[in-house]
Amino acid sequence: MKIAHKPTYSFLLLLIALIIINTLLARFAVLVLPFGGAPGVSSLYVAIAFMILFTLWFGGYGAIAAYVGCFIGSGVLSGFPAGVNWYWSLSGLWQVLIPLVAFRMLSVDLSLGKRRDIIIFVVFGLIINNAFGALWGTVTLAIGNMIAWADVTPAFFAWFIGNVIVTALIVPLALRHGTPHIQKTKVFVRNYWD
């Protein structure tokens, strides 16, 4: 039996496109909707919703693009020191990997057609991932002396609440209506890399 492989260049082009989109969205959110108490933090980080979508649709390629988009758009372009930015930008990666792993391990239908799928999305794609990303991000800002330890709590809540809002408004609708179309493309990833 001959197995058809997807062309590698398609995924390279996809990865480049996703990095550019994520970088622009991250930069836009940080510039237009900044949270005054912490550099690189947006009160409504619209980019995270698309980073989650891209990772659920395109697997590891979306996750790489989320990290790089955060690193460049929210970090480099905000003037972050490189030493802090390397580990701070992992916050974006955690926020997309948690739902990706949960969805794949629990065999969630990406179009959220069942109540179970919606519950898993709420738990892993809305609450746990955004809480962990906000905690990681704000604590690493304090470790990197970018914010005072006293500012971690307000920055955490601004980050978490803003991300929950944009994720709740964008991701379920896009998954419900966009997934059937994305699944028909050659670049849709069913697992992590295939």
N, C-alpha and C positions, 0 to 999 in steps of 0.2 A: 504494500500500500504506500503510495507516494503522499508525503505530507507537504502541503503548500506553506511556504514561509512568507511572512510579510516582509516587504522590502525595508531594509535597514534605513535607507535614506529618508523614508517617510517618517520614521520615528525621530531621526535627527532634525528634520525640518519642523516636526511637531514640537520637539523639545525647545528649539530656538524660538518658535512662535509663542509658546507658553511662557518662556522666560521673559520675553519682551512684554507680553500682556501683563504678567504679574508684576514686573518692575514698574510699568507705567501706572497700574492701579495702586500699587503700594505707595509710590511717590505722590500720586494725586491725593490719596487719603491723608497722608502725613502733612502735606502742604495745605489742603483745603479744610480739613477737619482735625487739626492737631489737638492733642491733650496737653495743655500748657505745662503740666508738672513733669513731663518726661519726654526727652527727645526720641523721635522715631515712633512715638505712640500716637495713634489716632483715636478720637472719640467714637468714630464710626469707620472702622477699617474695612471698607467695602472689598478690598482685595482678598480677604480671607474666604469670603463666600465662593469666589471664583477659584481660588486655590483648592478648596475642598472639592468643588465640582470637577475640576480638571484632574485631580488625583483619583477620584472615584471612577471617572470615565477612562483615564489614561494611565492608571496605575503608578508605577515607579517613576515614569517620565513626568507626571504631574507633581509628584513629591519633590523630585530634583528641582523642577521649575519653581515650586513654592519656596524652597530654601534660597535659591539663587535670586529670585524676585524680591524676597524679603531682604536678603543681604545687600543687594544693590539699591533697590527702591526706597527702603526704609532706613538702611544703614549707611552705605557709602554716600548716597546723595544727601543724607542728613548730617554728614560730617563725623560719623562714628569712627573712633580709633579702630583699626583693623583687628587688634587683639581682642577687643570686646565684641566686635561685630561677628566674628567667627562663631562664638558660642551663643551670643544673644539671638542670632538669626535662627538658631535651632528651634526657637519658639514656634515659628511658622511651620517648620517641618513636623513637630509633634502634633500641631493642630490638624494636619492633614493625614498623618500616618495612623493616628488613633482610629478615625472612622474607616480608613482603608482596611486596616487589619480586622477590625470588628465586622465590617460588611463582608469581607471575603471569608473569614472564619465561620460566620454565622449564616452564610449563604443568603444575604439580603437581596431582594429584588430592587434594583436601583430606581425603578419607577415608583417605589413605595406604594405598591398596590394593596398590601395587607396591613392590618393594624400592627402586627408584630414588626414589620419593616419600619413603620413610623416610630414605634417605641424605641427600637434599636437606634434609629437616626437621632431621636431626641437625647437618648442617654450618651451615645458615643460620638455623634456628629454635631451636637449642639452644646451639651453641658460639660462632659468630661474633657473633651479635646480643648475647648475654649478656656476652661478653668486651668488646665495644666499649662497651656501655652501662655496664658496671662501670668500665672505664677512664675513659670520659668523666665519669661521675659522681664518682669519687673524685678525679680530677685537678681537676675544677672546684670541688670542696669545698676542696681545698688552695689553688687560685687565689683563691677567695673568703675565705680565712683562716678557714674553718670547721673544718678539721683541719690538723694539722702535716704537712709533707711526709713526715716519717718514718712517719706513719700511713697513707699512701696504699696501700702494699703490703698490710698486713693488711686494710684496708677493702676493697680490690679483691678479694682472695681470698674474704672473707666474702660480699661482694655476688655475685660470680661463682658460687661454689659453691652458695650458697643458691638463686640463680635457676635454675641448671642442675637442681638437685634438684626444685624445684616444677614447672618447665617439663616435665621428663622424666616426672614422675608424672601430671600433669594433661592437658597438651596432646594427646599422641598418642591417649589414650583418648577424650577429648572430640571430637577431629577424627574419629576412626574411627566413633564411635557417634552423635555429634550432627550431623555435617555433612549426612547425608541428610535429616534433619528440618529443619534450618535452610535448606537449599537450596530447600525447598518454600515458604518464606515470601516475602512481598512485599518484605521489606527485605534479603534476601540480595544481596550485591554481587559480581558475577562478576569485575569488573576492579578499578577503584579507586573509582569514583563511581556507576556505573550500577546 
